[in-house]
Structures are given as structure tokens and as C-alpha cells.
Amino acid sequence: MVVIRLSRGGAKKRPFYNIVVSDSRERRDGRFIERVGFYNPMASGGEQPLRVAVDRVSYWTSVGARLSPTVTRLVDQAKTAAA
């Protein structure tokens, strides 16, 4: 099954997450199919905390991909911010 989830990056105590489309059998930070955005919970100043390619997420969900609960929340935030 294809899943859209967070992949952790960044340094210790400074998390940075990529929103990726991957096979559910792959490791959390392993191989992925496509990167559709990022989430930076430690963003400060002029940095952008969240960016999501909503059109790509809607494409992947239309072909059967599932969203993790956290990604669902982040996509909803991105949609309300864009509107």
C-alpha cells in the first residue's frame, strides 16, 4: 500500500520533516516515491514552517494512497492557509 507520511530529518533536538509518498513497507526515513512538501516545527523568523503541494497530495489520494493522521492534519492546515 502507498502511504503519505512524515520522514524525519534535521539534527538532534532540531527536527525537520519531509512529507513523502512511500511504500508502507519501507522504513520511516527510507526510500520514497515522491516528496510532496515539508514541515518545520522549529521555524522562526521569516522561515516557512509548512509547505504542501496540495495538487500532488490529491493526485496520490485519488490513486489509492492513504494519509497518516499527522499528514492529514498538516494538509488541512495548508488548505486553510491557502484559502
ABEGO torsion letter per residue (X at the ends): XBBBBBBBBEBBGBBBBBBBBBBAABBAABBBABBAEBBBAABBEABBABBBBAAAAAAAAAAGBBBBAAAAAAAAAAAAAAX
